[in-house]
């Protein structure tokens, strides 16, 4: 029976050199896969104009730093991120061209909306896998248009509903995806499914930094994507691992966390404001991974894919070391068990069963069996 293995990683976009050191520990693991996927968190260009309404002046880096992607061996990447248009269309399109020039497929962004929504279909070992990508964290003007570069949008309405008559009680936050964007995603999945054996959907979404918080629109989108024919959902943006949920037999990784990232260190004043705003604590041992103490936790999603779709899903627990290098943990390592307990905790509100097999954690839903 024809099958291939996919390893899917989280956010990639270090801003500190030397670039070649970051993949040192993880490359032997990545090399064993038939396909490798990641999320691109920066743009790589010397062109563009900083968009003043963004908060991403750090998000444009020199073009030579894009070498981290071919060095890891990534075959396909998503450019659908909240920073993709921080420096305008020229910087985004330079990044697309640089990646494609390295032989890496790009989804989720392009010269217009049609290109941003288009799937990349890769065939290996007689199996065809389609990749799509969308972004929900968008500043004004970042979505691609019919004749405008940008990212494939999955925009969201936010409402605040009072649910208690007492003054000062926080409102309930309700989030609803734009009907037209959700319909486009469903259409894209159905079309891709007609051309491929499996459809993998990347979603840049959710609330960052807070491990257990999942916005309600994410569940709406996940269920709609599965109903349309998606075989695997990969979430990014949160900079911390979040829940793994199984919807109708399809695994959704709500956040794969950081993979290879670095950031500017926060001043004591900014660190205090960050911790107060999000209720998370920064790790002083990781000044250049300043997204909260859980930012060093990560995971690699693994899927075995055949002619009838995804046959098996698992994850590899990962810990980012103080040099910001991802290290895949082994089952005999106490850190492996601690990572498994963390993932079980963040997944507590979702259907999931985890079972350790070798150095992997198999993911199933309750109806599929498995041990929590």
C-alpha positions as CSV (number, residue, x, y, z in Angstrom):
1,X,0.0,0.0,0.0
2,X,1.4,3.4,-0.9
3,X,1.9,5.8,2.0
4,X,4.0,8.8,2.8
5,X,5.0,10.5,6.0
6,X,4.4,14.2,6.7
7,X,6.1,16.2,9.4
8,X,4.5,19.6,10.1
9,X,6.2,22.3,12.2
10,X,5.2,25.6,13.8
11,X,6.4,29.2,13.3
12,X,9.7,29.7,11.6
13,X,11.4,33.1,11.5
14,X,14.5,33.8,13.6
15,X,15.9,37.3,13.5
16,X,19.3,36.6,15.1
17,X,22.3,35.1,13.3
18,X,24.0,32.7,12.7
19,X,21.1,31.1,11.0
20,X,22.7,27.7,10.4
21,X,22.8,26.8,14.1
22,X,19.1,26.7,14.6
23,X,18.3,23.3,12.9
24,X,21.3,21.5,14.3
25,X,19.4,19.2,16.6
26,X,16.3,18.6,14.6
27,X,17.6,18.0,11.1
28,X,18.1,14.2,11.5
29,X,14.5,13.8,12.4
30,X,13.2,16.1,9.6
31,X,15.3,14.2,7.0
32,X,13.4,11.0,7.7
33,X,10.1,12.4,6.4
34,X,8.8,12.3,2.9
35,X,7.2,15.8,3.2
36,X,8.0,18.7,5.5
37,X,5.7,21.7,6.2
38,X,6.2,24.9,8.2
39,X,4.7,28.4,8.8
40,X,6.7,31.4,7.6
41,X,6.5,34.1,10.3
42,X,8.6,36.9,8.6
43,X,9.2,38.4,5.2
44,X,12.6,38.3,3.5
45,X,13.3,41.4,1.4
46,X,15.1,44.7,1.3
47,X,12.1,46.4,-0.4
48,X,8.8,47.6,1.0
49,X,7.4,50.3,3.1
50,X,6.5,49.7,6.8
51,X,2.8,49.8,7.4
52,X,2.4,52.2,10.4
53,X,-0.8,50.5,11.6
54,X,1.0,47.2,12.0
55,X,3.1,46.3,15.1
56,X,5.6,44.3,13.1
57,X,8.7,46.5,12.3
58,X,10.7,43.4,13.3
59,X,9.0,41.2,10.7
60,X,11.2,42.1,7.7
61,X,14.7,40.4,7.7
62,X,17.5,40.2,5.2
63,X,16.9,37.8,2.3
64,X,19.9,35.6,3.1
65,X,18.2,34.6,6.4
66,X,15.6,32.6,4.4
67,X,18.2,29.8,4.2
68,X,16.7,28.3,7.4
69,X,13.9,26.9,5.2
70,X,15.9,24.9,2.7
71,X,18.3,24.0,5.5
72,X,15.5,22.2,7.3
73,X,14.4,20.6,4.1
74,X,10.9,22.1,4.0
75,X,8.9,21.2,0.9
76,X,5.9,23.4,1.4
77,X,5.3,26.5,3.6
78,X,2.4,28.8,4.5
79,X,2.9,32.5,4.1
80,X,-0.6,33.3,5.5
81,X,0.4,35.2,8.6
82,X,-0.4,38.4,10.5
83,X,3.0,39.8,9.5
84,X,3.0,38.9,5.8
85,X,2.0,42.4,4.7
86,X,3.8,44.5,7.4
87,X,6.1,45.8,4.7
88,X,3.6,45.8,1.9
89,X,3.1,43.8,-1.2
90,X,6.7,44.1,-2.6
91,X,8.3,42.5,0.5
92,X,5.7,39.7,0.5
93,X,6.2,38.9,-3.2
94,X,10.0,38.9,-2.8
95,X,9.5,36.3,-0.1
96,X,7.3,34.2,-2.3
97,X,9.8,34.3,-5.2
98,X,12.8,33.5,-2.9
99,X,11.1,30.5,-1.5
100,X,10.0,29.2,-4.9
101,X,13.5,29.8,-6.1
102,X,14.7,27.4,-3.5
103,X,12.2,24.8,-4.8
104,X,9.8,25.3,-1.8
105,X,6.0,25.4,-2.5
106,X,4.1,28.4,-1.1
107,X,0.5,28.5,0.0
108,X,-1.7,31.1,1.6
109,X,-0.3,34.3,-0.1
110,X,0.3,35.6,-3.5
111,X,-0.1,38.3,-6.2
112,X,-3.9,38.2,-5.9
113,X,-6.7,36.4,-4.1
114,X,-6.8,33.5,-6.6
115,X,-3.1,32.8,-6.1
116,X,-3.4,33.1,-2.3
117,X,-6.3,30.6,-2.3
118,X,-4.7,28.2,-4.7
119,X,-3.6,24.8,-3.4
120,X,-0.2,23.3,-3.8
121,X,-0.5,19.6,-4.7
122,X,2.5,17.4,-4.1
123,X,2.7,13.8,-5.3
124,X,5.2,11.4,-3.7
125,X,5.1,7.6,-3.6
126,X,2.0,7.7,-5.7
127,X,0.1,9.7,-3.1
128,X,-1.2,13.3,-3.8
129,X,-1.4,15.7,-0.9
130,X,-3.0,19.2,-1.3
131,X,-2.0,22.1,1.0
132,X,-4.1,25.2,1.7
133,X,-3.5,28.1,4.1
134,X,-5.5,31.0,5.6
135,X,-5.1,33.7,8.2
136,X,-7.5,35.1,10.7
137,X,-5.2,37.7,12.3
138,X,-5.3,40.5,9.8
139,X,-4.7,44.2,9.8
140,X,-6.6,46.3,7.3
141,X,-5.3,45.8,3.8
142,X,-3.5,42.5,4.4
143,X,-6.1,40.3,2.7
144,X,-5.4,39.6,-0.9
145,X,-7.8,41.1,-3.5
146,X,-8.7,40.3,-7.1
147,X,-5.8,42.5,-8.2
148,X,-4.0,43.1,-5.0
149,X,-1.3,41.0,-3.2
150,X,-1.9,39.7,0.2
151,X,-2.9,36.6,2.1
152,X,-5.9,34.2,1.9
153,X,-8.3,35.7,4.5
154,X,-10.4,33.9,7.1
155,X,-11.7,37.1,8.8
156,X,-13.7,37.1,12.0
157,X,-16.4,39.3,13.6
158,X,-16.1,39.9,17.3
159,X,-19.1,40.7,19.5
160,X,-19.4,41.4,23.2
161,X,-22.5,40.1,25.0
162,X,-23.5,41.1,28.5
163,X,-24.6,38.0,30.4
164,X,-25.0,39.3,33.9
165,X,-26.8,42.3,35.3
166,X,-24.0,43.2,37.9
167,X,-21.9,46.2,37.0
168,X,-18.3,45.4,36.1
169,X,-18.8,41.7,35.1
170,X,-16.8,41.1,31.9
171,X,-18.9,40.4,28.8
172,X,-18.9,37.1,26.9
173,X,-16.8,37.3,23.8
174,X,-18.4,35.9,20.7
175,X,-16.4,35.3,17.5
176,X,-18.0,34.4,14.1
177,X,-16.1,33.9,10.9
178,X,-17.0,36.0,7.9
179,X,-19.6,34.0,6.0
180,X,-17.9,34.7,2.6
181,X,-14.5,33.7,3.8
182,X,-15.7,30.5,5.4
183,X,-17.6,29.6,2.2
184,X,-14.4,30.3,0.2
185,X,-12.4,28.0,2.5
186,X,-15.0,25.2,2.1
187,X,-15.1,25.6,-1.6
188,X,-11.3,25.5,-1.8
189,X,-11.2,22.3,0.3
190,X,-13.8,20.6,-1.8
191,X,-12.0,21.5,-5.0
192,X,-8.6,20.3,-3.6
193,X,-10.1,17.1,-2.4
194,X,-11.3,16.3,-5.9
195,X,-7.7,16.5,-7.1
196,X,-5.8,14.9,-4.3
197,X,-5.9,12.0,-1.9
198,X,-5.7,14.2,1.2
199,X,-6.1,17.9,2.0
200,X,-4.0,19.6,4.7
201,X,-5.2,23.0,5.9
202,X,-3.0,25.5,7.7
203,X,-4.7,28.1,9.8
204,X,-3.0,31.2,11.3
205,X,-5.5,31.9,14.0
206,X,-6.5,32.1,17.7
207,X,-5.4,34.1,20.7
208,X,-1.7,34.2,21.3
209,X,0.4,33.4,24.4
210,X,-2.5,31.9,26.6
211,X,-2.1,28.1,26.4
212,X,-5.7,26.9,27.1
213,X,-7.7,29.7,25.4
214,X,-9.5,28.7,22.2
215,X,-11.8,31.2,20.5
216,X,-15.2,29.8,19.5
217,X,-14.7,30.7,15.9
218,X,-11.8,28.3,15.7
219,X,-14.1,25.4,16.6
220,X,-16.7,26.6,14.0
221,X,-14.0,26.7,11.3
222,X,-12.5,23.4,12.3
223,X,-15.8,21.6,12.0
224,X,-16.7,23.3,8.7
225,X,-13.3,22.4,7.3
226,X,-13.7,18.7,8.3
227,X,-17.2,18.6,6.8
228,X,-15.8,20.0,3.5
229,X,-13.2,17.3,3.3
230,X,-10.1,18.4,5.2
231,X,-8.0,15.5,6.4
232,X,-5.6,17.4,8.8
233,X,-5.7,20.8,10.4
234,X,-2.5,22.7,11.4
235,X,-2.8,25.8,13.6
236,X,-0.2,28.5,14.1
237,X,0.2,32.0,15.6
238,X,-0.2,31.4,19.3
239,X,3.5,31.0,20.2
240,X,2.6,28.2,22.6
241,X,1.2,24.7,22.1
242,X,-2.6,24.5,22.3
243,X,-5.2,21.8,22.2
244,X,-5.3,18.8,19.9
245,X,-8.9,18.0,19.1
246,X,-10.4,15.2,17.0
247,X,-13.4,16.3,15.0
248,X,-15.3,13.5,13.2
249,X,-12.0,11.5,13.1
250,X,-9.9,14.3,11.8
251,X,-7.1,15.8,14.0
252,X,-6.9,19.5,14.6
253,X,-3.7,20.9,16.0
254,X,-4.9,24.2,17.3
255,X,-1.4,25.5,17.7
256,X,2.0,23.9,16.9
257,X,3.8,26.7,18.7
258,X,7.2,28.0,17.8
259,X,9.6,25.9,15.9
260,X,12.6,28.1,15.0
261,X,11.9,31.6,16.2
262,X,13.7,34.4,18.0
263,X,12.5,37.9,19.0
264,X,13.8,41.1,20.5
265,X,14.2,41.0,24.3
266,X,11.7,43.0,26.3
267,X,12.7,45.8,28.7
268,X,11.7,45.3,32.3
269,X,8.9,47.8,31.8
270,X,7.6,46.0,28.6
271,X,8.0,42.6,30.3
272,X,5.8,43.7,33.2
273,X,3.2,45.1,30.9
274,X,3.2,42.0,28.8
275,X,2.7,39.7,31.9
276,X,-0.1,41.9,33.2
277,X,-1.9,42.0,29.9
278,X,-1.8,38.3,29.1
279,X,-1.5,36.7,32.5
280,X,1.6,34.7,31.4
281,X,5.1,34.9,32.8
282,X,8.3,35.4,30.7
283,X,11.2,33.0,31.2
284,X,14.4,34.9,32.0
285,X,16.4,32.1,30.5
286,X,14.8,32.8,27.1
287,X,15.1,36.6,26.6
288,X,14.9,36.2,22.8
289,X,11.8,34.0,22.9
290,X,9.7,36.6,24.7
291,X,6.3,35.1,24.3
292,X,5.7,33.5,27.7
293,X,7.3,30.7,29.7
294,X,5.5,28.1,27.6
295,X,7.0,29.4,24.3
296,X,9.8,27.0,24.6
297,X,7.4,24.1,24.4
298,X,6.7,22.8,20.9
299,X,5.6,19.8,18.9
300,X,5.9,18.4,15.4
301,X,2.7,16.9,13.9
302,X,3.2,13.7,12.0
303,X,0.7,12.1,9.6
304,X,0.9,8.9,7.6
305,X,-1.0,9.6,4.4
306,X,-2.3,7.1,1.8
307,X,-4.6,6.9,-1.1
308,X,-7.7,7.1,1.1
309,X,-6.5,10.1,3.2
310,X,-4.7,10.3,6.5
311,X,-4.2,6.8,8.0
312,X,-2.5,7.8,11.3
313,X,-1.7,11.0,13.2
314,X,0.8,11.5,16.0
315,X,3.0,14.2,17.4
316,X,6.7,14.4,18.5
317,X,7.2,16.4,21.7
318,X,9.8,19.1,21.2
319,X,11.6,21.4,23.7
320,X,13.5,24.5,22.4
321,X,16.8,24.8,24.2
322,X,18.4,28.1,25.4
323,X,20.2,28.5,22.1
324,X,16.7,28.4,20.5
325,X,17.3,25.1,18.8
326,X,14.3,22.7,18.7
327,X,15.1,19.3,20.3
328,X,12.8,16.3,19.7
329,X,12.3,14.5,23.0
330,X,12.6,10.7,23.4
331,X,10.1,8.7,25.4
332,X,12.6,7.7,28.1
333,X,13.3,11.3,28.9
334,X,11.4,12.8,31.9
335,X,10.8,15.9,29.8
336,X,8.9,13.8,27.3
337,X,6.4,12.7,29.9
338,X,6.1,16.3,31.2
339,X,5.4,17.5,27.6
340,X,2.7,14.8,27.2
341,X,1.0,15.9,30.4
342,X,1.0,19.5,29.2
343,X,-0.6,18.5,25.9
344,X,-3.2,16.4,27.7
345,X,-4.0,19.4,29.9
346,X,-4.4,21.9,27.1
347,X,-6.5,19.4,25.2
348,X,-8.8,18.7,28.1
349,X,-11.9,20.4,26.6
350,X,-11.6,18.4,23.3
351,X,-12.1,14.9,22.1
352,X,-8.7,13.3,22.2
353,X,-6.9,10.1,23.2
354,X,-3.1,10.0,23.4
355,X,-1.0,6.8,23.3
356,X,2.8,6.6,23.4
357,X,4.3,4.4,20.7
358,X,8.1,4.5,20.7
359,X,9.0,8.2,20.6
360,X,5.7,9.3,19.2
361,X,2.3,10.1,20.7
362,X,-0.5,8.7,18.7
363,X,-3.6,10.9,18.4
364,X,-7.1,9.4,18.2
365,X,-10.6,10.4,19.2
366,X,-12.7,8.6,21.8
367,X,-14.6,6.6,19.2
368,X,-11.3,5.5,17.7
369,X,-9.9,4.1,20.9
370,X,-6.6,4.7,22.6
371,X,-5.5,5.6,26.1
372,X,-5.6,9.1,27.5
